[in-house]
Amino acid sequence: MSEDTITTLPDPSGFSPDPLTGVIRDGARKLIEQAIEAELAALMASFAGDKLEDGRARLVRHGHLPEREILTGVGPVPVKVPRVRDRGAGEDKISFTPSILPRYLRKTKSVEELLPWLYLKGVSTGDFSEALEALLGPNAKGLSAKTITRLKADWWKDYEAWQKRDLGTRRFLYIWADGVYFKPRMAEEKQCVLVIVGADEYGRKELLAITDGFRESTESWREVLLDLKRRGLKQDPKLAIGDGALGFWTALREVFATTKEQRCWVHKTMNVLNALPKSMQAKAKGHLHDIWQAETRAEAKTAFDFFVETYGVKWDKAVAKLVKDRDALLTFYDYPAEHWKHIRTSNPIESTFATVRHRTKRTKGCLSRKTGLAMAFKLMMSAQAKWRKLDGRNRLPEIIQGVEFRDGLRHVQIAA
């Protein structure tokens, strides 16, 4: 999927309208605490051989200092600093003051420069040093390369453990799928990040899968979906939402054969508009909105036919992009109207990565596979905490039971 298909339309998904602010604030707290723990681990390891006469370790952990808030460019961030206890005698007592968080630091001037470096640029050793200078000033003392390597390894371990989690007790009714491209690109050929988000029977949205794939191929998507099934996702989701990438839909039919398909209206709108001259795009966008904002399927079909007749003579390529997915674009009418704003688009995934693309557009070089995936994983998991539940959660048991919906309303059959 090209970057030209990324929409500037309002996000109708029900997700947080500005997830990156929450990501940065929560990410700053977690990142600082993880960096402190990594530096402490390095200190403890360096004195692991120092013993007292009775064989006890000289240096041990000793709780935490009281929590304090660091005022940052994105608001106050609470952090805790661990303490150590030196059991040895003498004047050269060992203490712990993390280089990333001096004792009396209460306010940072440019912490917003730290997170784009660490989360979005690539988290290389050199980048960490520059980011810490942005946080604490040009004279700040950076973390050692060994500590940085340990920290990045922890991120990867978190990702690997998350990939293996059991899904056997879960039921997901809706899934959103997208293949995300962002810069800086990953060094390996598999530079597309495949993402699946699900909504369970309680209406909670959750990241289900994130991995690298080769250009959104059927094989890559099949591996993702089979892995979900292997880890316990036995029941087919009721509906999958995604763009027109054929690889995903082919794999979906093989792995979850009964799952219905809904094409993303945001992606479809941008793909159709890209095939029209700029002078026609504003008017055409309004006519496309008339289709997916119609109250009934019949009204949507009428608006669909109007678009085809109006633009088909001069701009047949644009119309062909719309017509080829006609049925799959209108599947949402068979589901509760309360859910329509959630299931008409896969934009939740795109919107989470939109700022990543914007902030890393001019970055040179490549990410390693591990760094790229760990970065995307951390971003999505932080954003997940801000995702809202589905509206109309009382309708979910009806969907599980197979109740029929027409034009968003429960269809009641009248006995003869």
Buried (B, 14 or more C-beta within 10 A) or exposed (E): BEEEBBBEEEBBBBBBEEBBBBBBBBBBBBBBBBBBBBBBBBBBEEBEEEEEEEEEBBBEEEEEEEEBEBBBBBEEBEBBBBEBBBBBEEEEEBEBEBBBBEEEBEEBEBBBBBBBBBBBBBBBBEBBBBBBBBBBEEEBBBBBEBBBBBBBEBBBEBBEEEBEEEBEEBBBBBBBBBBBBBBBBBBEEBBBBBBBBBBBBEBBBBBBBBBBBBBBBBEBBBBBBBBBBEBEBEBBBBBBBBBBBEBBBBBBBEBBEEBBBBBBBBBBBBBBBEBBEEEBBEEBBEBBBBBBBBEEBEBBBBBBEEBBEBBBEEBEEBBEBBBEBBEBBBBBBBBBBBBBBBBBBBBBBBBBBBBBBBBBEEBEEBBBBBBBBBBBBBBBBBBBEBBEBBBBBEBBEBBEEEEEBEBBEEEEEEEE
